[in-house]
Every structure is written in C-alpha cells, then in structure tokens.
Amino acid sequence: MPVAKSESLRAANPQPAEPEFLITRILHAPRALVFRTWIEPAHLARWWGPRGFTTTCAIDARPGGAYKLVMRSDDGVEYPISGVFRELVAPERIVMTMDATAHPAEWHDLVNPNRGDDPNPAGLLVTTATFEDVGGKTRLTIRTRFESEAIRDAMVKMGMTEGWSSSLDRLAELVAAISQDRAS
C-alpha cells in the first residue's frame, strides 16, 4: 500500500486565545469520502484514535442522533466517548458533543488533579469538523471548544495534538486506500 499523502497546516501559534483546540489537515481525497469516514461506523473504527489503539463504535448519524466510541489502548485500557450530533451537513460540516465521563479516573486526574467528586472535569466538549473542497482534495478543519482555557491547556499538555495528528494520519491512509481501490 502506498504511503498516504496529507499535508499538515498548523499555524505558528497553534491555539487560539479562546478555549478551543484547532487542527487542520489536507487529505488527498474528495470531501464526500472524507465526510463519510466520520459517520460510517466501519470507516470510523478504522481511523479514530492514535496508532496502537483500536476503536469500536455505534453511530446514529443524524442531527440529534447519539454515538458511542470506545478506544482501546494496546495495553487494554478503554477510553469511551459518547455524544450527540448537533449538526450534520453533508459533505460540509459535522458538529458533535463529546463526553469523556467514562474515561478512566487516572485520565480525569490528569485533566484536573483537584477535581474532587467531579466525574467529568473535562466537561462537555463541542467538536466541529469542516470539510472544504480544495481542487479535489479536502481541507479538514477540526475545532474543539472547551468550557475553559485551563481544560484546553490540560488536554493539550496530555497530548491532544499528538493524538489527533496520529488519528488524522490513519484517516489519510484510509481514504488513500479507499480511493486506490475505487481507481482499480
């Protein structure tokens, strides 16, 4: 399988002043295909999560529909994420909530070591993925809004940039393989 082509488009100042995380990537595939990899469980399970993780998922891909992902590390630790699709505009945009309440306590302690009885110190995240056609390629932009800058900063310190980058590398490989299969 050929190496997937993608281009990272990170700004020199990687995070905006607002409590959000931003990452952009150019994928060498049509945006309709890239969009589908976000809403079809068989595709999403193949790329979501950093290398070394496997993912299972259930998705009701419609506005108001729920989803649940469970990322499993190579040492067996599970990181469940659940949420609701607030908006689905094919093939342009997905807006979804992300709730990590079911993540391990150790993960929550990293987000906020002084969390006390708070079961989800990360709060409810809102992620917006936009898919822009750039000459047959797709500019994928992911924005995640946090309840505070402190939560955003903790998540970035814990490796959010590296985790998304690894996931997007896997996504680039997947869309390249699907595109190559269609061309054959």
ChimeraX commands (.cxc) that place a marker at each C-alpha (Angstrom):
marker #1 position 0.00,0.00,0.00 radius 0.5
marker #1 position 1.46,3.39,-0.90 radius 0.5
marker #1 position 2.15,5.91,1.79 radius 0.5
marker #1 position -0.85,8.18,2.24 radius 0.5
marker #1 position -0.37,11.78,1.33 radius 0.5
marker #1 position -1.56,14.51,3.62 radius 0.5
marker #1 position -0.35,17.94,4.49 radius 0.5
marker #1 position -0.43,19.43,7.95 radius 0.5
marker #1 position -1.46,23.07,8.13 radius 0.5
marker #1 position -0.68,24.15,11.68 radius 0.5
marker #1 position -0.22,27.81,12.46 radius 0.5
marker #1 position 2.89,29.09,14.24 radius 0.5
marker #1 position 0.66,29.88,17.23 radius 0.5
marker #1 position -1.16,26.55,17.41 radius 0.5
marker #1 position -4.03,27.53,19.71 radius 0.5
marker #1 position -6.40,30.47,19.52 radius 0.5
marker #1 position -6.95,32.63,22.60 radius 0.5
marker #1 position -10.48,31.21,23.02 radius 0.5
marker #1 position -10.86,27.93,24.89 radius 0.5
marker #1 position -10.62,25.79,21.76 radius 0.5
marker #1 position -8.27,23.39,20.04 radius 0.5
marker #1 position -7.70,23.68,16.31 radius 0.5
marker #1 position -6.05,21.31,13.85 radius 0.5
marker #1 position -6.19,21.33,10.04 radius 0.5
marker #1 position -5.09,18.76,7.51 radius 0.5
marker #1 position -5.25,18.46,3.72 radius 0.5
marker #1 position -6.31,14.96,2.70 radius 0.5
marker #1 position -5.81,13.72,-0.84 radius 0.5
marker #1 position -9.39,12.52,-1.28 radius 0.5
marker #1 position -12.75,14.05,-2.20 radius 0.5
marker #1 position -14.60,15.65,0.68 radius 0.5
marker #1 position -17.68,13.41,0.28 radius 0.5
marker #1 position -15.45,10.41,1.02 radius 0.5
marker #1 position -13.72,12.10,3.96 radius 0.5
marker #1 position -17.12,13.14,5.37 radius 0.5
marker #1 position -18.40,9.55,5.13 radius 0.5
marker #1 position -15.43,8.26,7.11 radius 0.5
marker #1 position -16.73,10.30,10.05 radius 0.5
marker #1 position -20.29,8.95,10.03 radius 0.5
marker #1 position -20.00,5.33,8.86 radius 0.5
marker #1 position -19.06,3.04,11.76 radius 0.5
marker #1 position -16.93,0.65,9.68 radius 0.5
marker #1 position -14.77,3.55,8.46 radius 0.5
marker #1 position -14.64,5.49,11.73 radius 0.5
marker #1 position -13.48,2.41,13.63 radius 0.5
marker #1 position -10.50,2.09,11.27 radius 0.5
marker #1 position -9.04,5.55,11.89 radius 0.5
marker #1 position -10.31,7.07,15.14 radius 0.5
marker #1 position -7.71,7.09,17.88 radius 0.5
marker #1 position -3.93,7.20,17.91 radius 0.5
marker #1 position -1.80,4.41,16.49 radius 0.5
marker #1 position -1.80,1.42,18.79 radius 0.5
marker #1 position -5.49,1.93,19.65 radius 0.5
marker #1 position -8.48,0.03,18.32 radius 0.5
marker #1 position -11.92,1.58,18.25 radius 0.5
marker #1 position -15.42,0.20,18.31 radius 0.5
marker #1 position -18.37,2.45,17.62 radius 0.5
marker #1 position -22.10,2.78,17.28 radius 0.5
marker #1 position -23.41,5.77,15.34 radius 0.5
marker #1 position -26.87,7.19,14.68 radius 0.5
marker #1 position -25.71,9.72,12.07 radius 0.5
marker #1 position -28.45,12.35,12.07 radius 0.5
marker #1 position -28.99,15.63,13.90 radius 0.5
marker #1 position -29.92,14.65,17.45 radius 0.5
marker #1 position -28.55,11.13,16.92 radius 0.5
marker #1 position -26.22,9.65,19.50 radius 0.5
marker #1 position -22.89,7.93,19.06 radius 0.5
marker #1 position -20.52,6.00,21.29 radius 0.5
marker #1 position -16.87,5.25,20.62 radius 0.5
marker #1 position -14.61,3.08,22.73 radius 0.5
marker #1 position -10.90,3.49,22.10 radius 0.5
marker #1 position -8.82,0.64,23.50 radius 0.5
marker #1 position -5.08,1.07,24.01 radius 0.5
marker #1 position -2.68,-1.75,23.19 radius 0.5
marker #1 position -2.48,-2.49,26.94 radius 0.5
marker #1 position -6.28,-2.90,27.16 radius 0.5
marker #1 position -7.30,0.40,28.78 radius 0.5
marker #1 position -10.63,1.66,27.43 radius 0.5
marker #1 position -11.44,5.32,26.72 radius 0.5
marker #1 position -15.17,5.63,25.97 radius 0.5
marker #1 position -16.54,8.79,24.36 radius 0.5
marker #1 position -20.23,9.45,23.84 radius 0.5
marker #1 position -22.12,12.34,22.40 radius 0.5
marker #1 position -24.81,13.69,20.14 radius 0.5
marker #1 position -24.66,15.04,16.62 radius 0.5
marker #1 position -25.87,18.62,16.81 radius 0.5
marker #1 position -25.48,19.23,13.10 radius 0.5
marker #1 position -24.74,17.12,10.01 radius 0.5
marker #1 position -24.49,18.95,6.69 radius 0.5
marker #1 position -23.13,16.52,4.12 radius 0.5
marker #1 position -20.40,16.85,2.94 radius 0.5
marker #1 position -19.58,20.19,4.61 radius 0.5
marker #1 position -19.80,20.06,8.39 radius 0.5
marker #1 position -20.33,17.92,11.47 radius 0.5
marker #1 position -20.96,19.41,14.92 radius 0.5
marker #1 position -20.97,16.95,17.80 radius 0.5
marker #1 position -20.69,16.90,21.55 radius 0.5
marker #1 position -18.03,14.77,23.20 radius 0.5
marker #1 position -18.38,13.44,26.74 radius 0.5
marker #1 position -15.44,11.59,28.29 radius 0.5
marker #1 position -17.07,10.91,31.67 radius 0.5
marker #1 position -16.48,7.16,31.26 radius 0.5
marker #1 position -12.70,7.58,30.75 radius 0.5
marker #1 position -10.51,6.07,33.49 radius 0.5
marker #1 position -10.15,8.02,36.74 radius 0.5
marker #1 position -6.40,8.38,36.09 radius 0.5
marker #1 position -7.15,10.25,32.88 radius 0.5
marker #1 position -9.54,12.60,34.69 radius 0.5
marker #1 position -6.89,13.20,37.36 radius 0.5
marker #1 position -4.55,14.43,34.61 radius 0.5
marker #1 position -7.20,16.87,33.34 radius 0.5
marker #1 position -7.69,18.24,36.86 radius 0.5
marker #1 position -5.78,16.72,39.80 radius 0.5
marker #1 position -8.00,18.75,42.18 radius 0.5
marker #1 position -11.28,17.54,40.68 radius 0.5
marker #1 position -12.76,16.18,43.91 radius 0.5
marker #1 position -16.04,14.40,43.17 radius 0.5
marker #1 position -16.40,15.85,39.66 radius 0.5
marker #1 position -16.92,12.78,37.42 radius 0.5
marker #1 position -16.00,14.72,34.29 radius 0.5
marker #1 position -13.56,17.58,34.83 radius 0.5
marker #1 position -13.08,17.84,31.06 radius 0.5
marker #1 position -16.69,18.99,30.77 radius 0.5
marker #1 position -18.73,18.66,27.61 radius 0.5
marker #1 position -16.62,19.32,24.53 radius 0.5
marker #1 position -18.15,20.52,21.28 radius 0.5
marker #1 position -16.25,19.47,18.17 radius 0.5
marker #1 position -16.85,20.92,14.72 radius 0.5
marker #1 position -15.32,19.22,11.68 radius 0.5
marker #1 position -15.49,21.12,8.41 radius 0.5
marker #1 position -14.72,19.60,5.02 radius 0.5
marker #1 position -13.66,22.04,2.32 radius 0.5
marker #1 position -13.05,21.07,-1.31 radius 0.5
marker #1 position -9.65,22.32,-2.47 radius 0.5
marker #1 position -9.25,21.12,-6.03 radius 0.5
marker #1 position -10.40,17.54,-5.41 radius 0.5
marker #1 position -8.59,17.32,-2.10 radius 0.5
marker #1 position -10.19,18.02,1.27 radius 0.5
marker #1 position -9.15,20.57,3.84 radius 0.5
marker #1 position -10.36,19.07,7.10 radius 0.5
marker #1 position -10.51,21.51,9.99 radius 0.5
marker #1 position -11.32,20.30,13.48 radius 0.5
marker #1 position -12.23,22.75,16.26 radius 0.5
marker #1 position -12.96,21.58,19.76 radius 0.5
marker #1 position -14.46,24.06,22.22 radius 0.5
marker #1 position -13.80,23.61,25.91 radius 0.5
marker #1 position -15.54,25.03,28.94 radius 0.5
marker #1 position -12.33,26.84,29.93 radius 0.5
marker #1 position -8.80,27.60,28.79 radius 0.5
marker #1 position -7.49,25.56,31.75 radius 0.5
marker #1 position -9.24,22.42,30.46 radius 0.5
marker #1 position -7.97,23.08,26.93 radius 0.5
marker #1 position -4.42,23.61,28.20 radius 0.5
marker #1 position -4.54,20.42,30.27 radius 0.5
marker #1 position -5.79,18.40,27.29 radius 0.5
marker #1 position -3.10,19.82,25.00 radius 0.5
marker #1 position -0.45,19.07,27.65 radius 0.5
marker #1 position -1.78,15.48,27.86 radius 0.5
marker #1 position -1.16,15.00,24.13 radius 0.5
marker #1 position -4.30,16.11,22.30 radius 0.5
marker #1 position -2.27,17.45,19.37 radius 0.5
marker #1 position -0.30,14.23,19.03 radius 0.5
marker #1 position -3.44,12.10,19.40 radius 0.5
marker #1 position -5.35,13.98,16.72 radius 0.5
marker #1 position -2.28,14.04,14.45 radius 0.5
marker #1 position -1.93,10.26,14.74 radius 0.5
marker #1 position -5.65,9.76,14.10 radius 0.5
marker #1 position -5.51,12.03,11.06 radius 0.5
marker #1 position -2.51,10.11,9.72 radius 0.5
marker #1 position -4.63,6.96,9.98 radius 0.5
marker #1 position -7.52,8.76,8.27 radius 0.5
marker #1 position -5.23,9.86,5.43 radius 0.5
marker #1 position -4.11,6.25,4.95 radius 0.5
marker #1 position -7.72,5.02,4.95 radius 0.5
marker #1 position -9.00,7.50,2.37 radius 0.5
marker #1 position -5.95,6.83,0.19 radius 0.5
marker #1 position -6.65,3.08,0.30 radius 0.5
marker #1 position -10.35,3.58,-0.49 radius 0.5
marker #1 position -9.51,5.96,-3.34 radius 0.5
marker #1 position -6.94,3.49,-4.74 radius 0.5
marker #1 position -9.49,0.63,-4.55 radius 0.5
marker #1 position -12.00,2.73,-6.49 radius 0.5
marker #1 position -9.39,3.57,-9.13 radius 0.5
marker #1 position -8.51,-0.11,-9.65 radius 0.5
marker link #1:1,2 radius 0.2
marker link #1:2,3 radius 0.2
marker link #1:3,4 radius 0.2
marker link #1:4,5 radius 0.2
marker link #1:5,6 radius 0.2
marker link #1:6,7 radius 0.2
marker link #1:7,8 radius 0.2
marker link #1:8,9 radius 0.2
marker link #1:9,10 radius 0.2
marker link #1:10,11 radius 0.2
marker link #1:11,12 radius 0.2
marker link #1:12,13 radius 0.2
marker link #1:13,14 radius 0.2
marker link #1:14,15 radius 0.2
marker link #1:15,16 radius 0.2
marker link #1:16,17 radius 0.2
marker link #1:17,18 radius 0.2
marker link #1:18,19 radius 0.2
marker link #1:19,20 radius 0.2
marker link #1:20,21 radius 0.2
marker link #1:21,22 radius 0.2
marker link #1:22,23 radius 0.2
marker link #1:23,24 radius 0.2
marker link #1:24,25 radius 0.2
marker link #1:25,26 radius 0.2
marker link #1:26,27 radius 0.2
marker link #1:27,28 radius 0.2
marker link #1:28,29 radius 0.2
marker link #1:29,30 radius 0.2
marker link #1:30,31 radius 0.2
marker link #1:31,32 radius 0.2
marker link #1:32,33 radius 0.2
marker link #1:33,34 radius 0.2
marker link #1:34,35 radius 0.2
marker link #1:35,36 radius 0.2
marker link #1:36,37 radius 0.2
marker link #1:37,38 radius 0.2
marker link #1:38,39 radius 0.2
marker link #1:39,40 radius 0.2
marker link #1:40,41 radius 0.2
marker link #1:41,42 radius 0.2
marker link #1:42,43 radius 0.2
marker link #1:43,44 radius 0.2
marker link #1:44,45 radius 0.2
marker link #1:45,46 radius 0.2
marker link #1:46,47 radius 0.2
marker link #1:47,48 radius 0.2
marker link #1:48,49 radius 0.2
marker link #1:49,50 radius 0.2
marker link #1:50,51 radius 0.2
marker link #1:51,52 radius 0.2
marker link #1:52,53 radius 0.2
marker link #1:53,54 radius 0.2
marker link #1:54,55 radius 0.2
marker link #1:55,56 radius 0.2
marker link #1:56,57 radius 0.2
marker link #1:57,58 radius 0.2
marker link #1:58,59 radius 0.2
marker link #1:59,60 radius 0.2
marker link #1:60,61 radius 0.2
marker link #1:61,62 radius 0.2
marker link #1:62,63 radius 0.2
marker link #1:63,64 radius 0.2
marker link #1:64,65 radius 0.2
marker link #1:65,66 radius 0.2
marker link #1:66,67 radius 0.2
marker link #1:67,68 radius 0.2
marker link #1:68,69 radius 0.2
marker link #1:69,70 radius 0.2
marker link #1:70,71 radius 0.2
marker link #1:71,72 radius 0.2
marker link #1:72,73 radius 0.2
marker link #1:73,74 radius 0.2
marker link #1:74,75 radius 0.2
marker link #1:75,76 radius 0.2
marker link #1:76,77 radius 0.2
marker link #1:77,78 radius 0.2
marker link #1:78,79 radius 0.2
marker link #1:79,80 radius 0.2
marker link #1:80,81 radius 0.2
marker link #1:81,82 radius 0.2
marker link #1:82,83 radius 0.2
marker link #1:83,84 radius 0.2
marker link #1:84,85 radius 0.2
marker link #1:85,86 radius 0.2
marker link #1:86,87 radius 0.2
marker link #1:87,88 radius 0.2
marker link #1:88,89 radius 0.2
marker link #1:89,90 radius 0.2
marker link #1:90,91 radius 0.2
marker link #1:91,92 radius 0.2
marker link #1:92,93 radius 0.2
marker link #1:93,94 radius 0.2
marker link #1:94,95 radius 0.2
marker link #1:95,96 radius 0.2
marker link #1:96,97 radius 0.2
marker link #1:97,98 radius 0.2
marker link #1:98,99 radius 0.2
marker link #1:99,100 radius 0.2
marker link #1:100,101 radius 0.2
marker link #1:101,102 radius 0.2
marker link #1:102,103 radius 0.2
marker link #1:103,104 radius 0.2
marker link #1:104,105 radius 0.2
marker link #1:105,106 radius 0.2
marker link #1:106,107 radius 0.2
marker link #1:107,108 radius 0.2
marker link #1:108,109 radius 0.2
marker link #1:109,110 radius 0.2
marker link #1:110,111 radius 0.2
marker link #1:111,112 radius 0.2
marker link #1:112,113 radius 0.2
marker link #1:113,114 radius 0.2
marker link #1:114,115 radius 0.2
marker link #1:115,116 radius 0.2
marker link #1:116,117 radius 0.2
marker link #1:117,118 radius 0.2
marker link #1:118,119 radius 0.2
marker link #1:119,120 radius 0.2
marker link #1:120,121 radius 0.2
marker link #1:121,122 radius 0.2
marker link #1:122,123 radius 0.2
marker link #1:123,124 radius 0.2
marker link #1:124,125 radius 0.2
marker link #1:125,126 radius 0.2
marker link #1:126,127 radius 0.2
marker link #1:127,128 radius 0.2
marker link #1:128,129 radius 0.2
marker link #1:129,130 radius 0.2
marker link #1:130,131 radius 0.2
marker link #1:131,132 radius 0.2
marker link #1:132,133 radius 0.2
marker link #1:133,134 radius 0.2
marker link #1:134,135 radius 0.2
marker link #1:135,136 radius 0.2
marker link #1:136,137 radius 0.2
marker link #1:137,138 radius 0.2
marker link #1:138,139 radius 0.2
marker link #1:139,140 radius 0.2
marker link #1:140,141 radius 0.2
marker link #1:141,142 radius 0.2
marker link #1:142,143 radius 0.2
marker link #1:143,144 radius 0.2
marker link #1:144,145 radius 0.2
marker link #1:145,146 radius 0.2
marker link #1:146,147 radius 0.2
marker link #1:147,148 radius 0.2
marker link #1:148,149 radius 0.2
marker link #1:149,150 radius 0.2
marker link #1:150,151 radius 0.2
marker link #1:151,152 radius 0.2
marker link #1:152,153 radius 0.2
marker link #1:153,154 radius 0.2
marker link #1:154,155 radius 0.2
marker link #1:155,156 radius 0.2
marker link #1:156,157 radius 0.2
marker link #1:157,158 radius 0.2
marker link #1:158,159 radius 0.2
marker link #1:159,160 radius 0.2
marker link #1:160,161 radius 0.2
marker link #1:161,162 radius 0.2
marker link #1:162,163 radius 0.2
marker link #1:163,164 radius 0.2
marker link #1:164,165 radius 0.2
marker link #1:165,166 radius 0.2
marker link #1:166,167 radius 0.2
marker link #1:167,168 radius 0.2
marker link #1:168,169 radius 0.2
marker link #1:169,170 radius 0.2
marker link #1:170,171 radius 0.2
marker link #1:171,172 radius 0.2
marker link #1:172,173 radius 0.2
marker link #1:173,174 radius 0.2
marker link #1:174,175 radius 0.2
marker link #1:175,176 radius 0.2
marker link #1:176,177 radius 0.2
marker link #1:177,178 radius 0.2
marker link #1:178,179 radius 0.2
marker link #1:179,180 radius 0.2
marker link #1:180,181 radius 0.2
marker link #1:181,182 radius 0.2
marker link #1:182,183 radius 0.2
marker link #1:183,184 radius 0.2
view
